Every structure is written in C-alpha cells, then in structure tokens.
Amino acid sequence: MSELGGGILLTFGLFTPFGAASVLMSMLLALASLQLKNRFFTVATEIELPLFYAVSAIGIAFTGGGAFSLDAKFGFTFLGEPHFVEGVLMFVVVVAAVALGLRRRCPGNDQPRKADPYLHGDFARRG
C-alpha cells in the first residue's frame, strides 16, 4: 500500500518528502528482508532494484517535486527545507528498524528447504 500511495504522491509532486519516505520505507524493508534470507550482493538476492528505488527516493526527497509539482502550485515551500526532509527520512528509518525488529519468524523457516524431487528427476521417492 505504501508503494502505491508513495508513488502517486511522487507522480503528482504532492507532499513530496512524504511520498519519498513511503517509497524509502518499503524499499528498506525489502532490502532488509532480502539480506536476512541471503547473503548481501549475491545473485539470488536481486538487491539492485530496491536499492536503486531507495536511493532515488532519497534524491527526490531532497531535490523536491520541481516547478510543475503540486507542492509548488500550492506553495508548500516548507516541504523542501533540508531539516524537514532529514527529519522525515530519519523517522522512516527508525520506523523501518522497529518494524524489522518486531517481525516474527515462522517456525518452519529455520530449517533448510528440501530439494524438489521434480527438479532433480527423483519422481519415485516423492511421498
């Protein structure tokens, strides 16, 4: 939900730091989830796209929505203040850390996955 809402806010340039913060929080959670399952920067994690979106959201948050954004049209100039943007982004990082800390592991996820017999041609032993 936050990806959709943040994306819409970024598209229209309305409350740009909040839209960027929403996208950043989603991407931080995605990055941390990938990192917790697999090693960092392995082929299996596919970490590049969420990392790109997170860095892009930070850049958009600090540069603002631009001259044609709804923020500029409505005169929301305080949203472009660096201290305000820093505060919003730091809040998002703290919320993402708390969300990751409160996650519960499923009981069955601690054991390694068994190989699928259909992938390895062992059809007779499937039970």
C-alpha positions in Angstrom: 0.0 0.0 0.0 2.8 2.4 0.8 4.4 1.8 -2.6 1.2 2.8 -4.3 0.5 5.8 -2.1 4.1 7.0 -2.2 4.2 6.5 -6.0 1.1 8.5 -6.5 2.4 11.3 -4.3 5.7 11.4 -6.1 4.0 11.3 -9.5 1.9 14.4 -8.8 4.6 16.1 -6.7 2.2 16.5 -3.7 3.8 16.2 -0.3 7.0 15.0 -2.0 9.0 14.2 1.1 6.2 12.0 2.5 5.8 10.2 -0.8 9.6 9.6 -1.0 9.6 8.5 2.6 6.9 6.0 1.9 8.8 4.5 -1.0 12.0 4.6 1.0 10.4 2.6 3.9 9.1 0.0 1.6 12.5 -0.4 -0.1 14.4 -0.5 3.2 12.1 -3.3 4.4 12.6 -5.1 1.1 16.3 -4.7 1.3 16.5 -6.0 4.8 14.2 -8.9 4.1 16.4 -10.0 1.1 19.5 -9.5 3.2 18.2 -11.6 6.1 17.4 -14.5 3.9 20.5 -14.5 1.7 24.0 -13.0 1.7 24.5 -9.4 0.6 25.1 -8.9 -3.1 24.6 -12.5 -4.2 22.9 -13.3 -7.4 19.9 -14.8 -5.5 19.1 -11.6 -3.6 18.5 -9.3 -6.6 19.1 -6.3 -4.4 19.9 -3.8 -7.1 16.4 -2.6 -8.0 15.2 -1.9 -4.4 18.5 -0.2 -3.7 18.0 2.0 -6.8 14.5 2.9 -5.8 15.6 3.7 -2.2 18.5 6.0 -3.4 16.1 7.6 -6.0 13.6 8.3 -3.3 16.2 10.0 -1.1 17.3 12.1 -4.1 13.8 13.2 -4.9 13.1 14.0 -1.3 16.0 16.4 -1.1 15.5 18.0 -4.5 11.8 18.4 -4.3 9.0 17.9 -6.7 10.1 20.7 -9.1 8.4 23.7 -10.6 5.5 21.8 -12.1 4.6 19.8 -8.9 1.5 20.4 -6.8 3.8 21.4 -3.9 5.0 24.3 -5.9 1.5 25.2 -7.2 0.0 25.2 -3.7 3.0 27.0 -2.2 4.2 24.2 0.2 7.7 25.6 0.4 8.4 24.3 3.9 8.4 20.7 2.5 11.6 21.5 0.7 13.6 22.6 3.8 16.5 20.3 4.3 15.9 19.9 8.1 12.3 18.9 7.5 13.3 16.4 4.9 16.0 15.0 7.1 13.6 14.6 10.0 11.0 12.8 7.8 13.6 10.4 6.4 15.2 9.7 9.8 11.7 9.0 11.2 11.2 6.5 8.4 14.5 4.8 9.0 13.5 4.4 12.7 10.1 3.1 11.9 11.6 0.6 9.4 14.1 -0.6 12.0 11.3 -1.1 14.6 9.1 -3.0 12.0 12.0 -5.3 11.3 12.6 -5.8 15.0 9.0 -6.7 15.6 8.9 -9.3 12.8 8.2 -12.8 13.8 9.8 -15.7 12.2 7.7 -18.6 11.0 8.5 -21.8 12.9 9.1 -23.7 9.7 11.6 -21.3 8.2 14.5 -22.2 10.4 15.2 -25.5 8.6 16.8 -25.6 5.2 14.5 -26.3 2.3 14.4 -29.8 0.8 15.1 -30.1 -2.8 12.0 -30.6 -5.0 12.1 -34.2 -6.4 10.6 -33.0 -9.7 13.5 -30.7 -10.3 16.0 -33.5 -9.7 14.3 -36.3 -11.5 13.6 -38.3 -8.3 9.9 -39.0 -9.0 9.7 -42.4 -7.4 10.6 -41.2 -3.8 8.1 -38.4 -3.7 5.7 -39.0 -0.8 
